[in-house]
Amino acid sequence: MSVDEDTRWLEWVTKQFESIAGDDKEIDLCEFKTALKVKESFFAERFFALFDSDGSGSISLDELLKALDLLIHGTETDKLRFLFQVYDVDGSGSIDPDELRTVLKSCLSESAISLPEEKLDDLTLVLFESADTDNSGSITFEELKEELESFPEVMENLTISAANWLKPPDLDQNKHQTPRYLTRAYWQNNSRKLLFLFGYGVLNLLLFIVAMLRHSYGGAWLMVARGCGQCLNFNCTFVVVLMLRRCLTWLRATWVVRVLPLDQNILLHQIVGYAIFFFSLGHTIAHVANFAKMSQNSEFLLWEYLLTTRPMIGWVRGTASVTGVVLLLLICLMVLCSSTFVRRSGHFEVFYWSHLSYIWVLILLIIHCANFWKWFVVPGLLFLLEKIVGIAVSRMGGLYIVEVNLLPSKVTHLVIKRPQFFHFKPGDYIYINIPVIAKYEWHPFTISSAPEQTDTLWLHVRSMGQWTNRLYEYFRQIESDELCSGRLATSLKRRRQRTKTEVSAKFVENHRFCNIKCYVDGPYGTPTRQIFTSEHAVLIGAGIGITPFASILQSIMYRYRLRKQNCPSCNFSWCENLKDSDMTLRKVDFIWINRDQKSFEWFVSLLTKLEMDQADEEPEGRFLEMHMYMTSALSKNDMKAIGLQMALDLLAKKEKRDSITGLRTRTQPGRPEWGKVFQKLSKENKGKVHVFYCGAPSLAKVIKAQCERFGFNFYKENF
């Protein structure tokens, strides 16, 4: 931490104190918790007791600043002494097992980690036995210091300022940084997209100028109206081209993907949508101004020009003005309902149904403008053909949801019987319609099973909107009804049905078999199709953003196993050359970031299986490395978490199993330090690094900036 940050933090603490303290200029324990935003009462009480040097039961500003100054500017031993005093609850000068257990229990609560009492006992004993070197039954300050020295990362964190221990996490969000748009790396890594946008802008400008010059006889307002109208002809066609999903999926398998930014089609669709909105406004304003000028020397009033067919403007019975007004209203509605606020606020259906008005927009455009059909005829036929093929494919095969699994954090795992004709690539997505949930609604979800899994398709649906919530509640209600009516009979039925049905994975207890009709449209390709042509792939999933990577990881390991060889004499296994036409991958790093412990249960059985596939260490290191992060857990640079992280490390080393997830991979607390993570990846020299991300857009910006810094290619899955 810099001196400036420490100073700003102390200023913040002083303001917090003064705003909470009363006339006596002192704060009590309750006010102390509020001031420093310390959640767990144990740590709040211990900090308060140590800061209250005179034992008065309240802290003055001088006492608080004196204690914090010691932690900021004190030596490593001073900080370690303070940590020891926090753990020494009774002030006896040593820490006994019960005190240590109390501290670890509070650490678990502060980190939102839920473990059985037996596991808490194991954590306490493994840390206590490691630190109590003289077997005296208590840990002295010297023993704790010696134990901490065996954890270099912990000792490094003790040198960090106390501002990193107690400050709110959002205090330094507004740190000044050079805008990434001004960096050389940004322009190099986004060259295809930027060149495409440049060409798109130049084409619009040329269309605008040519149309203006052709109508120079009508005055300035008519020239602007015609210029905007010509740009609208192009953009209203191009916005449809960007949604030709089947054509784009096919193009992703060709050389075109190296020239055009096909992976940015959704972003480009949004940009073109906003361009249509602004050109529509310009077109309308210019026509209104022109009509106002014409009405001065005409028998028609302005409102008649705009809202009636009497002036006979337009090629279909003079309806150009009326259709133009309706078009502007529809376009404004679509832009408003497509905003991030609407889509991310649990009202996806508002976006879905308002966007269907594109059908009326296209029909009205053909009526409104005499030349639009010339622009639209070829893309329109392709779009119509795609829709017909989609309807035909979705109605073939008689698809059924054969099994449902309700997972933590309101995630619904659907198992769908896979038709024989259905072929897809890892990371692809489909549109699904479930009539019992909503008869006419289609929603996109990534396929989370691998293509090599021939009998079923998996979908993992997070409840974030009206349709997804209805889906979860529908199956939860079925479960409740079954429990109420004949629990044992239902259990017996499930058991018998389990023996008759082959399933592709072992589910957790709350699964249920069903036979619900559904329709599927797809599959459609995504940027993740380029993973198998990479050398070093880094897969980053945030929360339910793991779904495309679940499919990809299964497929990668399937291909990996095909290349596995075993020595007949000693059973030693190794992997043949992985670099071939099917898969050029030399290394895969998978990073999964979750908010809470329960979310890891979504795919823990799959990840366990992947770890078992790599039970033997390869000569050049593991082909697949997994990195788990839990953001609700206190990070390692938080003083309150030091003891817990040491205990978790010791127990994981002893049991060869992580206490939080049950995996061999140790779950890291807090958020990844992307600079350090990417620097390590860069030093591995496993070939060109390609980073694939699926998750929240805010984190995508951070990761993309780091990719630009290290020269990695970045691909974002739309989420």
Disulfide bonds with the S-S distance in Angstrom:
none
